[in-house]
């Protein structure tokens, strides 16, 4: 009887220690997850900014190309 009670206490202790270690690991992993989610969000925001800047630069290039062509045509007509 004492042996059974002693083994039950040991099993319960071992299970408790394992649970505590798993909870500590869970807290650690959750912290890492929050860190990585923050980095992901920052990268997504940066990508959005860069995409908008690229679009703006492409529009500006298109406008400059159009103006350049117009100015070249005007210069050609003045040289005639």
C-alpha positions in Angstrom: 0.0 0.0 0.0 2.8 2.4 1.0 4.7 1.4 -2.2 1.7 2.1 -4.4 1.1 5.5 -2.6 4.8 6.4 -3.0 4.8 5.5 -6.7 1.6 7.5 -7.2 3.3 10.6 -5.6 6.4 10.1 -7.8 4.3 9.8 -11.0 2.3 12.9 -10.0 5.5 14.8 -9.3 7.1 13.8 -12.6 3.9 14.8 -14.5 3.8 18.1 -12.7 7.5 18.9 -13.5 6.9 17.9 -17.1 3.8 20.2 -17.3 5.8 23.1 -15.8 8.6 22.7 -18.3 6.1 22.5 -21.2 4.4 25.6 -20.0 7.7 27.4 -19.8 8.5 26.3 -23.3 5.1 27.4 -24.5 5.6 30.9 -23.1 9.0 31.0 -24.8 7.5 29.9 -28.2 4.6 32.4 -27.8 7.1 35.2 -27.2 9.0 34.2 -30.3 5.8 34.0 -32.3 4.9 37.6 -31.3 8.3 38.8 -32.3 8.1 37.1 -35.7 4.6 38.4 -36.3 5.8 41.9 -35.6 8.7 41.4 -38.0 6.2 40.0 -40.6 3.9 43.0 -40.2 6.9 45.4 -40.6 8.0 43.6 -43.7 4.4 43.7 -45.1 4.2 47.5 -44.4 7.6 48.1 -46.0 6.5 46.1 -49.1 3.4 48.2 -49.4 5.4 51.4 -49.2 7.9 50.2 -51.7 5.1 49.1 -54.1 3.4 52.5 -53.9 6.8 54.2 -54.4 7.5 52.0 -57.5 4.0 52.8 -58.9 4.6 56.5 -58.3 8.0 56.3 -60.0 6.6 54.5 -63.0 3.9 57.1 -63.4 6.5 59.9 -63.1 8.7 58.2 -65.7 5.7 57.7 -68.0 4.9 61.4 -67.7 8.5 62.5 -68.3 8.7 60.2 -71.3 5.5 61.8 -72.7 6.8 65.3 -72.0 10.2 64.5 -73.6 8.5 63.1 -76.7 6.3 66.2 -76.9 9.3 68.5 -76.4 11.3 66.6 -79.1 8.4 66.9 -81.5 8.2 70.6 -80.8 11.9 71.0 -81.3 11.8 69.1 -84.5 9.0 71.4 -85.8 10.9 74.5 -84.8 14.0 73.3 -86.7 12.1 72.9 -89.9 
